[in-house]
Structures are given as C-alpha cells and as structure tokens.
Amino acid sequence: MYRILTIQTFADRHPRWKQSVDLSGVRYRLYFSWNTRMRSWHMSVLDGNNGTLVGGVRLVPEIDLLEKYKASVAGLPPGIVRILDRQSDPATAELTRDNFGTRFLLSYTEMGG
C-alpha cells in the first residue's frame, strides 16, 4: 500500500523559497531555488533543526530525487520524492522557471501498510 502526496510549490510567485512539510510523520524544511545560469530548479532538504541533509539537488522529472543519497545520509524521508509531469510526455518534459507547479508537480510517495 502506498499514498502519493502533492507538495505545494510557490514557483509561480518566487524564484526561491523555504517551506515546511511533513513526510512520513517527520517535519522537514525544503528550500527551492531557480538557477538562472543553469536554467534549472534545485532543492535542499533540511531536518527539523535546519541542518542540511542534502543540498542543491537538481530537479529532474520522473526520477527519485533522493535515491542516490539514502544509503549515505541518515534522516532523509523514506519515500520517493519526484517531479511528476502532468502531460506524461517525455519528448517535451523540460522543467522550466514557469512550469514548476503547473505542468510539473512535486510529489512524495509514502510507502507502508
């Protein structure tokens, strides 16, 4: 059994922001920023004490964004954090400054019984 949560984003109003979210019963702070030079969104995950668990993860559609860190970083959310493409079209799946939060949504898949 699993549950998919959509995490609200504020990309339509801000090129960078922080927000608190509860993932699998734990409070995290997420920091998002648009990198103009790289033309990409990035995310950092902070623990409840504002300590950085993972910083500067480039947001790429349809992959588990934190998978490669889970073996070496304690305290990360146990589920899957990913960017979902509402159009499901890999040929045009480019996350831009203007389509994060509209075409592309941040989701968390919570695993468990």
C-alpha atoms as a printed R data frame, in Angstrom:
    type eleno elety resid chain resno      x      y       z
1   ATOM     1    CA   MET     A     1  0.000  0.000   0.000
2   ATOM     2    CA   TYR     A     2  1.252  3.479  -0.789
3   ATOM     3    CA   ARG     A     3 -0.008  7.045  -0.794
4   ATOM     4    CA   ILE     A     4  1.039  9.850  -3.153
5   ATOM     5    CA   LEU     A     5  1.083 13.375  -1.763
6   ATOM     6    CA   THR     A     6  1.403 16.500  -3.878
7   ATOM     7    CA   ILE     A     7  3.623 19.084  -2.213
8   ATOM     8    CA   GLN     A     8  2.572 22.670  -2.834
9   ATOM     9    CA   THR     A     9  5.150 24.862  -4.553
10  ATOM    10    CA   PHE     A    10  5.419 28.630  -4.910
11  ATOM    11    CA   ALA     A    11  7.430 28.834  -8.145
12  ATOM    12    CA   ASP     A    12  4.766 31.000  -9.771
13  ATOM    13    CA   ARG     A    13  5.495 33.738  -7.211
14  ATOM    14    CA   HIS     A    14  9.116 33.290  -6.150
15  ATOM    15    CA   PRO     A    15 12.428 32.145  -7.696
16  ATOM    16    CA   ARG     A    16 13.424 30.814  -4.235
17  ATOM    17    CA   TRP     A    17 11.576 29.892  -1.078
18  ATOM    18    CA   LYS     A    18 11.585 27.633   2.004
19  ATOM    19    CA   GLN     A    19  8.670 25.632   3.285
20  ATOM    20    CA   SER     A    20  7.962 23.056   5.959
21  ATOM    21    CA   VAL     A    21  6.391 19.708   5.066
22  ATOM    22    CA   ASP     A    22  5.542 16.532   6.956
23  ATOM    23    CA   LEU     A    23  6.764 13.430   5.127
24  ATOM    24    CA   SER     A    24  6.121 10.011   6.676
25  ATOM    25    CA   GLY     A    25  5.395 11.688  10.021
26  ATOM    26    CA   VAL     A    26  8.608 13.740  10.156
27  ATOM    27    CA   ARG     A    27  8.869 17.518   9.697
28  ATOM    28    CA   TYR     A    28 11.344 18.665   7.022
29  ATOM    29    CA   ARG     A    29 12.213 22.055   5.581
30  ATOM    30    CA   LEU     A    30 12.608 22.218   1.825
31  ATOM    31    CA   TYR     A    31 14.495 25.029   0.132
32  ATOM    32    CA   PHE     A    32 13.916 25.629  -3.583
33  ATOM    33    CA   SER     A    33 15.819 27.912  -5.910
34  ATOM    34    CA   TRP     A    34 15.915 28.699  -9.614
35  ATOM    35    CA   ASN     A    35 19.438 28.819 -11.045
36  ATOM    36    CA   THR     A    36 19.324 31.246 -13.962
37  ATOM    37    CA   ARG     A    37 22.744 30.301 -15.342
38  ATOM    38    CA   MET     A    38 21.969 26.553 -15.326
39  ATOM    39    CA   ARG     A    39 18.309 27.134 -16.207
40  ATOM    40    CA   SER     A    40 17.158 24.607 -13.611
41  ATOM    41    CA   TRP     A    41 15.379 24.258 -10.287
42  ATOM    42    CA   HIS     A    42 17.263 22.917  -7.255
43  ATOM    43    CA   MET     A    43 16.095 21.639  -3.880
44  ATOM    44    CA   SER     A    44 17.763 21.241  -0.497
45  ATOM    45    CA   VAL     A    45 16.336 19.084   2.300
46  ATOM    46    CA   LEU     A    46 16.817 20.242   5.888
47  ATOM    47    CA   ASP     A    47 15.960 18.428   9.105
48  ATOM    48    CA   GLY     A    48 13.795 19.800  11.923
49  ATOM    49    CA   ASN     A    49 16.786 21.701  13.350
50  ATOM    50    CA   ASN     A    50 17.503 23.380   9.976
51  ATOM    51    CA   GLY     A    51 20.556 21.171   9.420
52  ATOM    52    CA   THR     A    52 21.139 20.414   5.747
53  ATOM    53    CA   LEU     A    53 20.669 16.736   4.916
54  ATOM    54    CA   VAL     A    54 21.103 17.178   1.146
55  ATOM    55    CA   GLY     A    55 21.794 20.414  -0.699
56  ATOM    56    CA   GLY     A    56 21.382 21.564  -4.284
57  ATOM    57    CA   VAL     A    57 19.614 18.540  -5.786
58  ATOM    58    CA   ARG     A    58 18.740 19.356  -9.391
59  ATOM    59    CA   LEU     A    59 15.039 18.752 -10.045
60  ATOM    60    CA   VAL     A    60 14.645 16.342 -12.943
61  ATOM    61    CA   PRO     A    61 11.250 14.882 -13.904
62  ATOM    62    CA   GLU     A    62 10.250 11.286 -13.189
63  ATOM    63    CA   ILE     A    63 13.179 10.069 -11.041
64  ATOM    64    CA   ASP     A    64 13.540  9.510  -7.300
65  ATOM    65    CA   LEU     A    65 15.406 12.719  -6.472
66  ATOM    66    CA   LEU     A    66 16.859 11.441  -3.189
67  ATOM    67    CA   GLU     A    67 17.561  7.790  -4.075
68  ATOM    68    CA   LYS     A    68 21.325  8.166  -4.520
69  ATOM    69    CA   TYR     A    69 21.665  9.833  -1.091
70  ATOM    70    CA   LYS     A    70 19.597  7.425   1.032
71  ATOM    71    CA   ALA     A    71 22.396  4.915   1.643
72  ATOM    72    CA   SER     A    72 24.792  7.552   2.966
73  ATOM    73    CA   VAL     A    73 22.583 10.244   4.556
74  ATOM    74    CA   ALA     A    74 20.634  9.362   7.693
75  ATOM    75    CA   GLY     A    75 17.322 11.060   8.293
76  ATOM    76    CA   LEU     A    76 16.079 11.506   4.733
77  ATOM    77    CA   PRO     A    77 12.404 10.800   4.034
78  ATOM    78    CA   PRO     A    78 11.967  7.058   3.392
79  ATOM    79    CA   GLY     A    79  9.532  7.503   0.492
80  ATOM    80    CA   ILE     A    80 10.058  8.673  -3.070
81  ATOM    81    CA   VAL     A    81 10.377 12.385  -3.875
82  ATOM    82    CA   ARG     A    82  9.917 13.128  -7.556
83  ATOM    83    CA   ILE     A    83  8.754 15.645 -10.105
84  ATOM    84    CA   LEU     A    84  5.674 14.372 -11.958
85  ATOM    85    CA   ASP     A    85  4.855 15.518 -15.478
86  ATOM    86    CA   ARG     A    86  1.102 16.083 -15.701
87  ATOM    87    CA   GLN     A    87  1.316 15.723 -19.501
88  ATOM    88    CA   SER     A    88  3.309 12.455 -19.342
89  ATOM    89    CA   ASP     A    89  5.223 13.417 -22.477
90  ATOM    90    CA   PRO     A    90  8.965 12.593 -22.178
91  ATOM    91    CA   ALA     A    91  9.669 14.258 -25.531
92  ATOM    92    CA   THR     A    92  8.742 17.695 -24.140
93  ATOM    93    CA   ALA     A    93  9.435 17.106 -20.428
94  ATOM    94    CA   GLU     A    94 11.582 20.139 -19.639
95  ATOM    95    CA   LEU     A    95 11.149 21.689 -16.216
96  ATOM    96    CA   THR     A    96 11.412 25.461 -16.650
97  ATOM    97    CA   ARG     A    97 11.148 28.558 -14.481
98  ATOM    98    CA   ASP     A    98  7.496 28.931 -15.483
99  ATOM    99    CA   ASN     A    99  6.044 25.399 -15.466
100 ATOM   100    CA   PHE     A   100  7.062 24.135 -11.999
101 ATOM   101    CA   GLY     A   101  3.817 23.859 -10.053
102 ATOM   102    CA   THR     A   102  1.617 23.810 -13.142
103 ATOM   103    CA   ARG     A   103  2.751 21.164 -15.634
104 ATOM   104    CA   PHE     A   104  5.306 19.690 -13.218
105 ATOM   105    CA   LEU     A   105  4.312 18.835  -9.656
106 ATOM   106    CA   LEU     A   106  6.444 17.865  -6.677
107 ATOM   107    CA   SER     A   107  5.209 14.603  -5.180
108 ATOM   108    CA   TYR     A   108  6.037 12.311  -2.292
109 ATOM   109    CA   THR     A   109  5.149  8.607  -2.430
110 ATOM   110    CA   GLU     A   110  4.762  7.249   1.076
111 ATOM   111    CA   MET     A   111  5.344  3.527   1.315
112 ATOM   112    CA   GLY     A   112  3.854  1.350   4.012
113 ATOM   113    CA   GLY     A   113  0.928 -0.664   5.179
